[in-house]
């Protein structure tokens, strides 16, 4: 299993409870498909560099997880079709060796 980082933006109009619910939903998808979530944290509301889908601000969420290769693909598919996600990115985390 590889380690991944999912970074996504939800609309600024969502309350903290709604953001937490969205974060728990995607955390559950990872766990249901055989992955483990190391951390899932809501950052803060920030102004976007440019307007995305009519949004000028958004709540940022970062989730670090370890999962089989099919999990990020499924997570990407679900985030792409979700109305709650403004923008997202899933990357493989590189292990740094000294």
KOLVOPA-209213 format. One line per 2 residues: number of its first residue (from 1); their letters; for each residue x, y, z of N, C-alpha, C, O. Coordinates in steps of 0.001 Angstrom, whole numbers, plus 524288, in hexadecimal, padded with zeros to 5 digits. Each point is the difference from the previous one (the first is absolute). Layout:
NUM	a	X:Y:Z:X:Y:Z:X:Y:Z:X:Y:Z; ...
END
This chain:
1	xx	8034A:7FB67:80000:7FCB6:80499:80000:8037C:804DF:80000:80410:8002E:80291; 7FA3C:803AE:7FA85:802D6:804EC:7FFAC:7FD5E:8041A:8036C:7FB7D:7FF72:80191
3	xx	8077A:804B0:7FF8C:7FDE5:80455:80307:7FE5C:8045B:7FC49:802C5:80146:7FC48; 7F8AA:800FE:804CE:7FDC1:80412:7FCAC:7FE86:804C2:8033A:7FF92:7FFCD:804C9
5	xx	7FFAE:80471:7F86C:7FE25:804D7:80252:7FB8E:801FF:7FC95:800B2:800DF:7FB53; 7FACD:7FFD6:80705:7FB82:8023B:7FD3A:7FF13:80576:80225:7FF40:800C1:804B1
7	xx	800D0:802FB:7F7D2:7FF3E:80574:8017C:7FB50:801E9:7FCF0:7FFFB:7FFBC:7FB33; 7FC07:80233:80782:7FB5F:801C2:7FD30:7FDB9:804EB:80279:800F9:80148:80488
9	xx	7FBF4:80163:7F843:7FD97:804EE:80197:7FA16:7FF57:7FFC1:7FDDE:7FE32:7FC16; 7FF87:8034B:80828:7FA4B:7FFF9:80024:7FE2A:805AF:8002F:80302:80368:80190
11	xx	7F82A:7FDB1:7FCE6:7FE1D:8056B:7FFE1:8006B:802BF:80545:7FF48:7FD9A:8041B; 801E1:8076D:7FBB6:80088:80326:804BE:7FAC5:800BE:802C2:7FFDC:80163:8049A
13	xx	7FBE1:7FDB7:7F8A4:7FAD2:800AE:80251:7FE8A:7FB8E:803B9:7FC23:80069:802D6; 806E9:7FB5B:7FD2E:7FEDC:7FB95:80373:8018D:80149:80598:803DE:802B4:800ED
15	xx	7F916:7FB59:802C7:80148:8009E:80585:80443:7FC11:80177:8012D:7FC6E:7FD00; 8011B:8043F:8079C:80405:7FC58:801CC:7FDD7:7FA76:8006C:802BB:7FC37:7FED4
17	xx	7F867:80353:802D6:7FD93:7FADB:8007E:7FF63:7FD6D:7FAA9:800DE:7FB4D:7FF78; 7FDA9:807B8:7FC9A:7FF66:7FDDF:7FAB5:80541:7FE6D:7FDB5:80063:7FC07:7FD52
19	xx	803A6:80710:803B5:80543:7FEB3:7FE1A:801DB:7FAF6:80290:80244:7FCA5:7FD68; 7FCCC:802D3:8079E:8017C:7FB47:802D8:7FD1D:7FB4A:7FDDA:80242:7FBC7:7FF8C
21	xx	7F8C8:804E6:7FF20:7FCE8:7FBB6:7FDD1:8023E:7FE40:7FAC0:80055:7FB51:7FEF8; 80133:80860:7FDB7:80256:7FEB3:7FAF1:80531:7FD2E:800D5:8011A:7FC1B:7FD68
23	xx	80219:805E2:8063B:8050E:7FD90:80124:7FF43:7FA6D:80205:802E7:7FC7B:7FE7A; 7F94B:802B2:804E6:7FEE8:7FAC1:80211:7FE16:7FC57:7FBAD:8013E:7FB5B:80002
25	xx	7FBC3:806BD:7FC58:7FE0C:7FCE5:7FB99:8048C:7FDD8:7FCC7:8001C:7FB59:7FEC9; 8039E:807FB:7FFD5:80463:7FE3D:7FCD2:803C8:7FCA6:8031F:80281:7FC84:7FDD6
27	xx	7FDED:80481:80736:8032D:7FCAD:8036C:7FDA1:7FA7D:8002C:802D1:7FC1A:7FFD6; 7F80F:803A6:8007E:7FD49:7FAF6:80007:800BA:7FCF7:7FAFC:8005A:7FB34:8001A
29	xx	7FFDF:80782:7FB88:800D1:7FD61:7FAF2:8055A:7FD63:7FFE6:80082:7FB8F:7FE3A; 80370:8072A:803AA:80547:7FDBF:8002C:8000E:7FB29:80372:80212:7FBF1:7FE78
31	xx	7FBA9:80479:8062D:80002:7FBA4:803B3:7FCBC:7FB6B:7FE15:8016F:7FB7E:800DE; 7FA36:80597:7FC8C:7FCA0:7FBDE:7FDFE:802AE:7FCD4:7FBB3:7FEDC:7FB62:7FF48
33	xx	804B1:8071F:7FDE2:802AC:7FD66:7FBAE:80556:7FDD9:80181:80331:7FEE7:7FC92; 7FDD8:8007B:80876:804BE:7FD66:801C3:80494:8038B:80145:8045F:7FE1D:800AD
35	xx	7FABB:806FA:7FFAB:80436:803A5:80155:7FFAE:801B3:805A2:7FC2E:7FEEA:802B7; 807E3:803C7:7FF07:7FFFF:80232:8053F:8013B:805D1:7FF9F:80385:8019A:7FD24
37	xx	7F991:8017E:805C0:800B9:805AE:7FFF6:80386:80173:8048F:7FEC8:7FEEC:80487; 805A0:8038C:7FA32:803AE:801BA:8040A:7FE1B:8050A:80287:80034:80095:804C5
39	xx	7FDF5:8030C:7F803:7FDF5:804E7:80215:7FC49:80274:7FC0F:800A2:7FF67:7FB46; 7FB8E:80350:806BA:7FC52:802E9:7FCBB:7FED2:80508:802F2:7FD7E:7FFEF:80419
41	xx	80454:80461:7F9CA:7FF7B:804E8:802D5:7FDDE:80453:7FC92:80199:800AB:7FB84; 7FAC5:8023E:806B1:7FDFB:804A6:7FD58:803CB:80460:80115:80152:8010D:80481
43	xx	8006A:8017B:7F76C:8034B:80494:800B2:7FC58:80487:8010F:7FC7E:7FF81:80340; 8042E:804BE:7FA37:7FC85:80465:800EE:7FDC2:801F7:7FADD:8014D:7FE12:7FBCA
45	xx	7FB51:805CD:804AB:7FDA0:80259:7FB61:803ED:803CC:7FDA9:80228:80353:802B9; 7FEBF:7FC22:7F832:803C5:80366:7FD60:7FDCC:801EE:7FAD8:7FC88:7FDA1:7FDA9
47	xx	80597:806B6:800B2:7FE94:8021E:7FAED:802F4:7FCE4:7FBD7:804AD:7FF00:80085; 7F889:7FF80:7FB61:80276:7FD17:7FBC1:8032A:803B8:7FC8E:7FEC8:804A3:7FFA2
49	xx	8053F:7F951:7FDE3:8034D:80332:7FC9C:7FCE4:8020C:7FB56:800FE:80447:7FE0A; 7FB49:7F89F:80040:7FC92:80192:7FBBA:7FABD:7FD57:800CB:7FF99:7FC1E:802CF
51	xx	7FC7D:805F4:7FAC0:7FAB1:7FDFA:8009D:7FF96:7FA8F:7FD9A:801A8:7FF1E:7FB93; 7FC1F:7FD42:80767:7FF50:7FAA3:7FE3C:7FA41:7FE98:80090:7FDE5:8000D:80453
53	xx	7FF95:7FEB5:7F760:7FA77:7FE7F:80014:7FCA0:803FB:802E0:7FC46:7FE8B:802AA; 80502:80678:7FCD1:7FD00:80423:80273:80165:80114:805A6:7FD8E:80352:80279
55	xx	8065C:7F9EF:7FFA9:80197:800B8:80577:804F3:80347:8003D:803B2:7FF21:7FD0D; 7FC52:804AD:80688:8049F:80346:800D2:802D5:7FE93:80505:80485:80174:800C2
57	xx	7F8CA:7FBAA:802B8:80242:7FE2A:804E7:7FEA7:7FA41:800AC:7FC64:7FDFF:7FD89; 8068F:7FF63:805D2:7FEE0:7FA84:800FF:8026B:7FE29:80514:803B8:80256:801F6
59	xx	7FA25:7F977:80024:80227:7FD64:8049E:80390:7FBAB:7FE1A:7FE60:7FCB8:7FCE2; 80679:8033B:804F6:803D3:7FC25:7FE4C:80008:7FB60:803C3:7FFAA:800AE:804C0
61	xx	800BF:7FA9B:7F911:80040:7FB3B:80320:80488:7FCB2:7FDF8:8009D:7FF56:7FB48; 8028F:7FE99:80850:8046E:7FCAE:7FEA0:7FF58:7FABA:802A1:7FF1F:7FFB0:804B7
63	xx	80150:7FC1F:7F82B:7FF7E:7FAB8:8021C:804B7:7FCCA:7FE3C:80107:7FF8B:7FB54; 801D5:7FE3D:80870:8045B:7FC82:7FEE4:7FE29:7FA70:80109:7FDC2:7FEDF:8041A
65	xx	80337:7FDA4:7F81C:7FE35:7FAA6:800A5:8039A:7FC2C:7FD41:80327:80178:7FCAE; 7FC4E:7F993:804C7:802E5:7FBBE:7FDA3:7FBED:7FC39:7FDD8:7FC55:7FE85:802BC
67	xx	8045A:7FFEC:7F84A:7FBEA:7FCD9:7FD97:80215:7FD16:7FB33:80419:8015D:7FDE2; 7F904:7FA99:8006E:80149:7FD61:7FB18:7FF1F:803BE:7FB62:7FD32:803DD:80096
69	xx	8051D:7FB17:7FAE8:7FFB1:80393:7FB7E:7FA7F:80149:7FE0A:7FF31:80433:7FDCE; 7FD12:7F858:802ED:7FAC3:8010C:7FDF8:7FD08:8040B:80346:7FC3F:80254:7FE1A
71	xx	80562:7FE86:806C2:7FD41:803A2:80372:80080:805AE:7FE28:7FC09:802B5:7FFB9; 808AD:7FF37:7FF00:80051:80567:7FE0E:7FCED:800CD:7FAF3:7FDD2:80433:7FF20
73	xx	80200:7F7D5:7FD96:7FCFE:80071:7FB2A:7FA30:80099:8012C:7FD59:80330:7FD91; 800AE:7F9C8:8061E:7FA78:8005A:8017E:7FEE6:8052D:802C5:7FBFC:80277:7FF0F
75	xx	80793:7FF27:80455:7FF69:804F2:802C3:7FFEA:8048B:7FC1E:7FCD2:80393:80082; 8069C:7FC48:7FBB1:80032:80400:7FBED:7FAD6:80036:7FCFD:7FDF5:8043A:7FEF5
77	xx	7FFF5:7F736:7FFA9:7FB0C:7FFBF:7FD20:7FB94:8025C:80328:7FCE1:80305:7FDEF; 802D2:7FBA1:80712:7FBC9:801F7:80354:80083:805DA:8011A:7FC14:802C4:8004F
79	xx	808B5:7FF19:80048:800C2:8059A:800E8:7FEAC:80328:7FB19:7FE0B:80461:8005B; 80308:7F95F:7FB1B:7FEE5:802B7:7FB18:7FA27:800D6:7FF3E:7FE66:803FC:7FDD6
81	xx	7FE66:7F84F:803EA:7FA5A:80075:7FF1C:7FD10:80266:804A1:7FB4B:800E9:7FFAF; 80782:8001C:8049F:7FD82:80236:804A6:7FF15:805D7:7FF64:80373:802DD:7FE43
83	xx	7F7E6:7FEDF:8032C:7FEBE:80595:7FFEF:80290:802DA:8048D:8005D:804CC:7FFF1; 8016F:7F84D:80409:8025B:8025B:8049B:805C8:80159:7FF40:80245:802B6:80341
85	xx	80017:7FB76:7F891:80594:800DB:7FF0D:800B2:80404:7FBA3:7FE10:7FF4B:7FBA7; 804B9:804EB:80594:80118:80412:7FC24:804A5:7FE5B:7FCA1:7FFD6:80068:7FB36
87	xx	80448:7FDBF:80758:804C2:7FE5A:7FD4C:802AD:7FBF4:8036A:7FFA7:8004E:804CA; 80306:7FBE6:7F8DC:802C2:7FC0E:80313:804F1:7FE36:7FD3C:800A2:800BB:7FB4A
89	xx	802D7:7FCEA:807BE:804CC:7FDC7:7FDE6:801A8:7FB8A:8038C:7FFFD:8008A:804C7; 80170:7FB0E:7F8E0:801E5:7FB82:802F0:8056D:7FEBA:7FDE3:800B0:7FF31:7FB50
91	xx	80328:800A3:80831:80557:7FEE5:7FE59:8025A:7FBA3:8034D:7FE3C:7FEF5:8045A; 805C2:7FE86:7F985:802F6:7FC13:802E8:80410:802EC:8033A:802D0:80353:7FDF6
93	xx	7FD7B:7FB71:80705:803E9:8026E:80363:8051B:7FD17:7FF7E:80031:7FB3B:80093; 803E3:8079C:7FE5D:80535:7FDB9:7FF97:8026E:7FFB7:8056A:7FFB3:803B7:80309
95	xx	802B1:7F7E4:7FE21:802C4:7FF6F:804F3:80557:80281:7FF84:802E4:7FEE4:7FC53; 7FE6A:80472:80753:80505:802AF:7FFF3:803E2:7FCDF:80341:7FF04:7FECB:8048C
97	xx	80573:7FFE8:7F905:80416:7FD47:802D9:804A6:80394:800A5:80192:802AB:7FC51; 80099:7FD67:80848:8044E:8039D:8011D:8053F:7FDDC:7FE59:803FD:80299:800AF
END
